[in-house]
Amino acid sequence: MSRVMSSPVARYAWLAATLLLLVLLPLTDSATLINVATKCLIAGLFAMGFNLLWGQMGLLSFGHAAYLGIGTFATLHMMNAIDEGWGLPAPLLPVLAGALGVVVGALMGWFASRRTGIYFAMITLAVAELTHVIADKWQGFFGGEAGVRSIRTDWWLFGFQDATSVYYYCLVWSVLLVIALWALLRSPFGLLMYALRENEERVRFLGYRTHSIKVVGFAVSAGVSAVAGSLMAFMNESANASMFATLTSAEVVLNTVIGGSAVFLGPALGAAFNTLFGYYIGGLSHFWLLYQGLIFVLVIMYAPGGLGGLFSGATRQAREGRLAHHAPAYAVGALASLLIAVATITVVELVGTVMGSSYRVLRLTSGETWPPVSLWGIDWHPLGIGTFTFVLVLIGAGTVLLRWAMASHRQALDRIGSET
């Protein structure tokens, strides 16, 4: 009984600790960290809105960039209207942008949700491409390649002139919407959304209008995405038609998969991970997109529940007292993954550098056929025996340790099964 009772307490303790950390983050007085954290909040909210369709209703959308962009441009024009003397309340602009997203989402969802599966996904992709073309051609509203710009305006006691105030503004809206989504998913309508994902035919047999449920869910999802776009407008004070590109819709799918669509906060976790990964790793390597793609593939193959699923599973094992049985396997598996990751990074960086134009210039200026490449603080000869030996030893050791970890994990499962 104590374990069952401690589960909600532990969960809320984690949430409270995370929220406290987010509230205190600006005390670091790091403009860079505050800027990245704000991007994480916006990307996380966007992923949460997207996952309302995919994770809760089983409807995969490839066109959610349309609603993010609609919220962004609507807010930018409202910010310009405030500068011209309109009496719009600046702190509530996300409400108006979200309402517009709900209306557009309901209209688009009415058409798209008449089909399911891959047909639904293709319709959303077509809508996204249509929106992208309209945004590119309608330069009077979307500004074309130059885009639309605006300036944040203070309103009453609310100031938006510094990065810290924008961060707290995005944090408040993100927390409010996450709470609203949590309440929605545990309401009778939220249970219908879950039931629709599991067995639409049975829901229809019970007398519910499944198409109406899809339309409402689509509209809410689009509204949350539009609010995320509104917050993005506050942060960047500008946007152009590239926001509607397919890449934006693909990024939110990537964030959700890596974070875990089956866990409530999984998409937000994946969005934060990818945002931080792109910012910090992107500054260290030109091949960070390749590494991100490899992580995406590995998650799909070996951790379909995403980072949220891994964290949730580890928390459940700790609550049930089973984590100690798996701890050695997890530790060895982490070490094996690190060794294989170092070997992979070494190969990618060496091959990518050798095939780059700057290396060809280095070959011409140095007079060497294969000049050494600096990596990990060491000069590596691309065709040297030491380079090949280092990579092969790491891969071999990592493979052996990984196999041992997997075998140990299976033995722990069998031992726990025999004890119960």
C-alpha positions in Angstrom: 0.0 0.0 0.0 2.8 2.4 0.8 4.3 2.0 -2.7 0.9 2.8 -4.3 0.4 5.8 -2.1 3.9 7.1 -2.7 3.5 7.0 -6.5 1.5 10.2 -6.8 3.5 11.9 -4.1 6.8 11.1 -6.0 5.3 12.2 -9.3 4.2 15.5 -7.9 7.5 16.0 -6.2 9.3 15.6 -9.5 6.9 18.1 -11.2 7.3 20.6 -8.3 11.1 20.3 -8.4 11.1 20.8 -12.2 8.8 23.8 -12.0 11.0 25.3 -9.2 14.1 24.8 -11.4 12.4 26.5 -14.3 11.3 29.4 -12.1 14.8 29.9 -10.7 16.6 29.4 -14.0 16.9 33.2 -14.8 18.9 33.6 -11.6 21.8 32.2 -13.5 21.9 35.5 -15.3 23.0 33.8 -18.5 21.3 35.3 -21.5 22.2 32.4 -23.7 20.7 29.8 -21.2 17.5 31.9 -20.9 17.1 32.2 -24.6 17.6 28.4 -25.1 15.2 27.7 -22.2 12.5 29.9 -23.8 12.9 28.0 -27.1 12.5 24.7 -25.2 9.3 25.9 -23.6 7.8 26.9 -27.0 8.9 23.7 -28.8 7.6 21.7 -25.9 4.2 23.4 -26.0 4.1 22.8 -29.8 4.9 19.1 -29.3 2.2 18.8 -26.6 -0.4 20.3 -28.9 0.7 18.0 -31.8 0.6 14.9 -29.5 -3.0 15.6 -28.6 -3.7 14.2 -32.1 -1.1 11.5 -32.4 -0.6 10.2 -28.9 -4.2 10.6 -27.7 -6.2 10.0 -30.8 -3.8 8.0 -33.0 -4.0 10.6 -35.9 -0.6 11.4 -37.3 -0.4 14.9 -38.7 2.3 16.1 -41.1 1.0 19.6 -41.4 1.1 21.2 -37.9 3.5 23.9 -39.0 0.5 25.6 -40.5 -1.1 26.3 -37.1 2.2 27.3 -35.5 2.7 29.8 -38.3 -0.9 31.1 -38.2 -0.5 31.8 -34.5 2.9 33.5 -35.1 1.8 35.8 -37.9 -1.5 36.7 -36.2 0.3 37.8 -33.1 2.9 39.8 -35.1 0.1 41.7 -36.8 -1.7 42.3 -33.5 1.5 43.6 -32.0 1.8 46.0 -34.9 -1.9 47.0 -34.3 -1.1 47.8 -30.6 1.7 50.1 -31.8 -0.8 51.9 -34.0 -3.0 52.6 -31.0 -5.4 49.6 -30.9 -6.4 48.7 -27.4 -5.5 45.0 -27.5 -4.1 43.6 -24.2 -0.6 42.4 -25.0 -0.5 39.6 -22.4 -3.7 38.0 -23.8 -2.6 37.9 -27.5 -2.0 34.2 -27.2 -5.7 33.8 -26.4 -6.7 35.5 -29.6 -4.1 33.6 -31.6 -5.3 30.3 -30.1 -8.9 31.1 -30.9 -7.9 31.7 -34.5 -6.0 28.4 -34.5 -9.1 26.6 -33.2 -11.3 28.0 -36.0 -8.8 27.2 -38.7 -8.1 23.8 -37.1 -11.8 23.0 -37.0 -12.2 23.8 -40.6 -9.2 21.8 -41.7 -9.9 19.0 -39.3 -13.4 18.6 -40.7 -12.0 17.7 -44.1 -8.9 15.7 -42.9 -10.6 13.6 -40.2 -13.1 12.1 -42.7 -10.2 9.7 -43.4 -7.9 7.8 -41.2 -4.4 6.3 -41.2 -2.1 7.2 -44.1 -4.9 9.1 -45.9 -5.4 11.4 -42.9 -1.6 12.1 -42.8 -1.4 12.8 -46.6 -4.4 15.3 -46.3 -2.6 17.1 -43.5 0.6 17.2 -45.5 -1.3 18.6 -48.5 -2.9 21.3 -46.3 0.5 22.2 -45.0 2.0 22.5 -48.5 -1.0 24.6 -49.6 -0.6 26.9 -46.6 3.2 27.2 -47.4 2.4 28.3 -51.0 -0.2 30.8 -49.8 2.2 32.3 -47.3 4.9 32.5 -49.9 2.6 34.2 -52.5 0.5 36.4 -50.1 3.3 38.9 -49.3 0.9 41.6 -48.1 0.1 39.5 -45.0 3.1 37.1 -44.6 5.8 39.3 -46.0 7.3 36.7 -48.3 11.0 36.0 -47.7 11.5 39.2 -45.8 8.7 38.3 -43.4 6.9 40.4 -40.9 8.5 42.3 -38.0 7.2 43.9 -34.9 8.3 45.2 -31.5 7.1 44.0 -28.1 5.2 46.7 -26.3 4.8 47.0 -22.6 1.2 46.8 -21.3 0.2 48.2 -17.9 2.4 46.5 -15.3 3.7 43.9 -17.8 7.1 44.5 -19.4 8.4 42.5 -22.3 11.6 44.3 -23.2 14.2 41.8 -21.8 14.7 38.1 -22.3 13.9 37.3 -18.7 10.4 38.8 -18.9 9.7 36.9 -22.1 10.9 33.7 -20.6 8.5 34.0 -17.6 5.7 35.0 -20.0 6.3 31.8 -22.0 6.6 29.8 -18.8 3.3 30.9 -17.4 1.4 30.2 -20.6 3.1 26.8 -21.0 2.2 25.8 -17.5 -1.4 26.9 -17.9 -1.8 25.1 -21.1 -0.2 21.9 -19.8 -2.5 21.9 -16.9 -5.5 22.5 -19.2 -4.4 19.6 -21.4 -3.9 17.3 -18.4 -7.5 18.1 -17.3 -8.8 17.6 -20.8 -7.3 14.2 -21.1 -8.8 13.1 -17.8 -12.3 14.4 -18.7 -15.0 12.3 -20.2 -14.1 13.8 -23.6 -10.5 12.9 -23.1 -11.5 9.3 -22.4 -13.4 9.3 -25.6 -10.3 10.4 -27.4 -8.4 7.5 -25.9 -11.2 5.1 -26.9 -11.2 6.4 -30.4 -7.6 5.6 -30.7 -8.0 2.1 -29.4 -11.2 1.1 -31.3 -13.1 3.7 -33.4 -15.7 1.2 -34.5 -16.7 0.3 -30.9 -17.0 4.0 -30.0 -19.3 4.5 -33.0 -21.3 1.5 -32.0 -21.9 3.0 -28.6 -23.6 5.9 -30.3 -20.9 8.6 -30.3 -20.2 10.7 -33.4 -16.5 9.9 -34.0 -16.1 12.4 -36.7 -17.2 15.2 -34.3 -14.7 14.0 -31.7 -11.9 14.1 -34.2 -12.8 17.6 -35.4 -12.9 18.9 -31.8 -9.6 17.2 -31.0 -8.0 18.6 -34.1 -9.3 22.1 -33.3 -7.9 22.0 -29.8 -4.6 20.6 -31.1 -4.4 23.4 -33.6 -5.3 26.0 -31.0 -2.4 24.9 -28.7 0.0 25.0 -31.6 -1.2 28.5 -32.5 -0.5 29.6 -28.9 3.0 28.2 -29.2 3.4 30.2 -32.4 2.1 33.3 -30.6 4.8 32.9 -27.9 7.4 32.4 -30.7 6.3 35.8 -32.1 6.9 37.4 -28.7 10.3 35.9 -28.5 11.6 36.5 -32.0 9.6 39.6 -33.0 9.7 38.4 -36.6 8.8 35.5 -38.9 8.8 34.6 -42.5 7.1 32.1 -44.8 9.7 29.5 -44.1 7.8 28.7 -40.8 5.3 26.8 -42.9 7.9 24.5 -44.5 7.5 20.8 -44.2 10.7 20.7 -42.1 8.8 22.5 -39.2 6.2 19.8 -39.2 8.8 17.1 -39.4 10.6 18.5 -36.4 7.6 18.3 -34.1 7.2 14.6 -35.2 10.8 14.0 -34.4 10.5 15.7 -31.0 7.4 13.6 -30.1 9.0 10.3 -31.2 12.2 10.9 -29.2 10.3 12.1 -26.2 7.6 9.4 -26.3 4.1 9.9 -27.5 2.6 7.6 -24.9 3.9 9.6 -21.9 2.0 12.9 -21.2 5.1 15.1 -20.8 7.2 12.9 -23.2 6.8 15.3 -26.2 7.9 18.3 -24.1 10.9 16.2 -22.9 11.8 15.3 -26.5 11.5 18.9 -27.7 13.8 20.1 -24.9 16.3 17.4 -25.7 16.4 18.2 -29.4 16.5 22.0 -28.8 19.4 21.7 -26.4 21.1 19.1 -28.7 20.8 21.3 -31.7 22.1 24.4 -29.9 25.1 22.9 -28.0 26.1 20.0 -30.3 25.4 22.1 -33.4 28.1 24.5 -32.1 30.6 21.6 -31.8 30.1 19.6 -35.0 28.9 20.3 -38.5 27.3 16.8 -38.5 25.0 17.2 -35.6 21.9 16.5 -37.8 23.4 13.1 -38.7 23.8 12.3 -35.0 20.2 13.5 -34.3 19.0 11.2 -37.1 20.9 8.3 -35.6 19.3 8.9 -32.2 15.9 9.0 -33.9 16.6 5.6 -35.6 17.9 4.1 -32.3 14.9 5.3 -30.4 12.5 3.8 -32.9 14.4 0.4 -32.9 15.3 -0.1 -29.3 13.2 2.4 -27.2 9.9 3.0 -29.0 8.5 4.5 -25.8 11.1 7.4 -26.1 12.9 9.1 -23.4 9.7 9.6 -21.5 9.1 5.8 -21.6 12.6 5.1 -20.4 12.2 7.5 -17.5 8.7 6.2 -16.7 9.9 2.6 -16.7 12.9 3.3 -14.5 10.6 5.2 -12.0 8.2 2.4 -11.9 10.9 -0.2 -11.3 12.3 2.0 -8.5 8.8 2.3 -7.0 8.3 -1.5 -7.1 11.8 -2.2 -5.7 13.1 -3.8 -8.9 15.6 -1.2 -10.0 18.4 -2.8 -8.0 18.0 -6.0 -10.0 18.6 -4.1 -13.3 21.1 -1.5 -12.1 24.3 -3.5 -13.1 22.8 -4.1 -16.6 21.9 -0.5 -17.0 25.3 0.7 -15.9 27.2 -1.6 -18.2 24.8 -0.9 -21.1 25.4 2.9 -20.6 29.2 2.3 -20.7 28.8 0.1 -23.8 26.7 2.8 -25.5 29.3 5.4 -24.6 32.1 3.4 -26.2 30.1 2.8 -29.4 29.1 6.4 -29.5 32.7 7.6 -29.2 33.7 5.2 -32.0 30.9 6.4 -34.2 31.6 10.0 -33.7 35.3 9.4 -34.4 34.5 7.8 -37.8 31.9 10.4 -38.7 34.1 13.4 -37.9 37.2 11.9 -39.6 35.4 10.9 -42.8 33.4 14.2 -42.9 36.5 16.2 -42.4 38.5 14.4 -45.0 35.7 14.7 -47.6 35.3 18.5 -46.9 36.6 21.3 -49.0 38.8 22.7 -46.2 40.7 19.5 -45.9 41.4 19.6 -49.6 42.8 23.1 -49.2 44.9 21.7 -46.2 46.3 19.0 -48.4 47.4 21.5 -51.0 49.0 23.9 -48.6 50.7 21.4 -46.3 52.0 19.2 -49.1 51.0 16.0 -47.3 48.8 13.4 -48.9 46.8 12.7 -45.8 47.4 15.5 -43.2 46.3 14.6 -39.6 42.9 15.5 -38.3 42.6 17.0 -34.8 39.8 15.3 -32.7 39.5 14.7 -28.9 42.7 16.7 -28.5 44.6 14.2 -30.6 46.0 14.3 -34.1 44.6 11.3 -36.0 46.0 10.1 -39.3 43.0 9.1 -41.5 44.7 5.9 -42.8 46.8 5.2 -39.7 46.9 1.8 -38.0 46.3 3.5 -34.6 43.1 5.2 -35.9 41.6 1.9 -37.1 42.7 0.1 -34.0 41.1 2.7 -31.7 37.8 2.5 -33.5 37.7 -1.3 -33.7 38.7 -1.8 -30.0 35.9 0.6 -28.9 33.3 -1.1 -31.1 34.4 -4.6 -30.1 34.5 -3.7 -26.4 31.1 -1.9 -26.6 29.5 -4.8 -28.4 30.7 -7.4 -25.9 29.6 -5.2 -22.9 26.2 -4.5 -24.6 25.6 -8.2 -25.1 26.4 -8.9 -21.5 24.1 -6.1 -20.3 21.2 -7.5 -22.4 21.8 -11.0 -21.1 22.0 -9.7 -17.5 18.8 -7.8 -18.0 17.0 -10.9 -19.3 18.3 -12.9 -16.3 17.0 -10.2 -13.9 13.6 -10.4 -15.5 13.5 -14.2 -15.2 14.6 -13.9 -11.6 11.9 -11.4 -10.8 9.3 -13.5 -12.6 10.3 -16.6 -10.6 10.1 -14.7 -7.3 6.6 -13.4 -8.0 
